Amino acid sequence: NSFGGAAVSYGQYLNSGTEVVLRQTVDYSNPPVGGAQWNGSTKVALDQNFSDTKLRPFVGVNFGGIYGESVRDTWAAGLEGGAKYYVKPQTFVGATIEYGWLFERAHSIDDRFKDGAWNWSVGMGFDF
C-alpha cells in the first residue's frame, strides 16, 4: 500500500488584496487490489486576502477539472478559505480548505450542493 501527491500553485495579485491562482495537483495510489492509479486536478481560483501583515487570511472561489484513473472525470467549482503566515518577508506557510461541488453526477441544482468533496492542503510558499 502506498499513496502520495504533490500540488503546485502560482498566484498573481491583481491589487493589494485580490489574487488569481492556478493550482495543479497530482496524486498516486497503489492499493493492495487494483494496481497503481494516478489522479489529478487543475483549477483556477480567485481569492480575497484580508491583511497585509504576517498573518493573511483569505476566502475565495475556484473552478476547474478533476480527472484520473480512480475518479470520474468532472468539472468542479467550490468555495475556499485559508491563511498564509509569513515566516520571512517572502516566505510563508499556508493552509487552505475547500468544498468543491462535482458536476458529473449532479442532475439538478439541489444535487450539486449535496454531491461534493472536501479538500485541504498545507504547504510552503514563496513570493517572487
Phi, psi and omega in degrees: 000133173205154180207142177196167180195165177218148178224140177229137176224150178227124182241150177228124178282129175276330173206195186294340182236337185263129185230135172259131186231135171254126182237135177233130176237150174222129180234144179233136173222148179225078183289164181297334179237130174109341178082179185293143180221141177245140177222161178199175175209150174228123184221153172245135181234152172238113184244145174249117178270141188252010183203161173235030179256193179297322178261120184235091176288155179210158171226157181188187177232156177217162179209140178175201183238149174239136186206162177152187185275335182245012176230158174277124179301132184200158166280153179214151175219150183200174173254146182217160176205165180170198180204152171243137175240117183277113178274338173219167184305329181236018181229129183224158169253133184228155176223138180225141172230140180220152168243118183248134177269130182265126187271341184300318184266358184275126179256343178213169181299326178295322179297324183298326181279338179266335189255081182218191182212145173272139173226142177217155180211153174225136182194190183238145181219165182224138173268136179250000000 
